[in-house]
Amino acid sequence: MWKYIKILLVGFASGIIGGMGMGGGTIAIPMLTAFCSLNQHAAQGANLLAFIPMAICSLIIHIKNKLVRFDGLWIIILSSIVTGVGGSFLSTLIKGKVLKRIFGGFLVLLSVFCCFGQKILDKIKDGKNGGKIEGNKNKNN
């Protein structure tokens, strides 16, 4: 019984995160491996299966709220399908422990980017403009 409660809690947490557009797998996969004793491959497979209805529901809500831009959408869809299939085949060739470490590293990088990404991008942008800020009307620039 406790096993099903844990799985229900994982689904609840990943559904909330996924519904916000951040990807429920960032929560579901670590929770499934840590709390539900699934191996990395099974956790990723379960996440992908759960993603389908969650993505459909979230997409409908975001379209109704006019939060989806349709320009360039087919490029994103097609490239995601191709790389998703390739990534799935590649993950079956990697051992579970290695895959877990790769996923953990990805989460660390994602966390750093979420915390400091805009500052890093602003510094890069400023460097490419010779220190000038776009839109600055100063005659000395």
C-alpha positions in Angstrom: 0.0 0.0 0.0 2.8 2.4 0.9 4.4 1.8 -2.5 1.3 3.1 -4.3 1.1 6.1 -2.0 4.7 7.0 -2.9 4.0 6.6 -6.6 0.8 8.8 -6.2 2.9 11.5 -4.5 5.5 11.3 -7.3 2.8 11.7 -9.9 1.2 14.6 -8.0 4.6 16.5 -7.7 5.6 15.8 -11.3 2.2 16.8 -12.6 2.3 20.2 -10.9 5.8 20.8 -12.2 5.0 19.5 -15.6 1.8 21.6 -15.8 3.9 24.7 -15.2 5.9 23.8 -18.2 9.2 23.0 -16.4 9.2 19.3 -17.2 7.9 16.9 -14.6 10.7 14.5 -15.3 13.1 16.8 -13.3 11.1 15.8 -10.3 9.7 12.4 -11.3 12.9 10.6 -12.3 14.9 11.3 -9.1 11.9 10.6 -6.9 11.1 7.3 -8.7 14.7 6.1 -8.3 15.2 7.4 -4.7 11.8 6.7 -3.1 10.2 4.0 -5.3 13.3 1.9 -5.9 13.0 1.9 -9.7 16.2 1.7 -11.8 17.1 4.7 -14.0 15.9 3.1 -17.2 12.5 2.2 -15.7 12.1 5.6 -14.1 12.8 7.4 -17.4 10.4 5.1 -19.3 7.7 5.7 -16.7 8.3 9.4 -17.0 8.0 9.4 -20.7 4.7 7.4 -20.6 3.3 9.8 -18.0 4.4 12.8 -20.0 2.0 12.1 -22.9 -1.4 12.8 -21.1 0.2 15.5 -18.9 1.6 17.3 -22.0 -1.7 17.1 -23.8 -3.7 18.6 -20.9 -1.1 21.3 -20.2 -1.0 22.2 -23.9 -4.7 22.6 -24.1 -4.7 24.9 -21.1 -1.8 27.0 -22.4 -3.4 27.4 -25.8 -6.7 28.5 -24.2 -4.8 31.1 -22.2 -3.0 32.2 -25.4 0.4 31.4 -24.0 1.6 29.3 -27.0 3.4 30.9 -30.0 2.8 28.9 -33.2 5.5 30.5 -35.4 8.4 28.0 -35.8 6.4 25.3 -34.0 6.9 22.6 -36.6 10.7 23.1 -36.4 10.6 22.4 -32.7 8.3 19.5 -33.0 10.3 17.7 -35.8 13.7 18.3 -34.2 12.3 17.1 -30.8 10.9 13.9 -32.3 14.2 13.1 -34.1 16.4 13.8 -31.2 14.0 12.2 -28.8 14.1 8.9 -30.7 17.9 9.1 -31.0 18.3 9.9 -27.3 16.0 7.0 -26.4 18.1 4.5 -28.4 21.3 6.0 -26.9 20.0 5.7 -23.3 19.4 2.0 -23.8 23.1 1.6 -24.6 24.3 3.3 -21.4 24.5 1.5 -18.1 22.0 2.7 -15.4 24.6 4.1 -13.0 26.2 6.1 -15.8 22.8 7.3 -17.0 21.9 8.4 -13.5 25.1 10.4 -13.2 24.5 12.0 -16.6 21.0 12.9 -15.6 22.3 14.3 -12.2 24.8 16.4 -14.0 22.1 17.7 -16.3 20.0 18.7 -13.3 23.0 20.5 -11.7 23.7 22.5 -14.9 20.0 23.2 -15.2 19.8 24.5 -11.7 22.8 26.8 -12.2 21.3 28.1 -15.4 18.0 28.7 -13.8 19.6 30.6 -10.9 22.3 32.6 -12.9 21.3 32.2 -16.5 20.1 35.7 -17.2 23.1 37.2 -15.5 25.4 35.1 -17.6 23.5 35.9 -20.9 23.6 39.6 -20.0 27.4 39.5 -19.5 27.9 37.6 -22.8 25.6 40.1 -24.6 27.4 43.1 -23.1 30.8 41.6 -24.2 29.6 41.2 -27.8 28.4 44.8 -27.9 31.7 46.1 -26.6 30.1 47.0 -23.3 27.3 48.9 -24.9 23.8 48.3 -23.7 21.3 47.9 -26.5 18.9 50.8 -26.9 21.3 53.2 -25.2 21.1 56.7 -26.9 24.3 58.0 -25.3 26.4 59.8 -27.9 29.7 58.5 -26.4 28.8 54.9 -27.4 
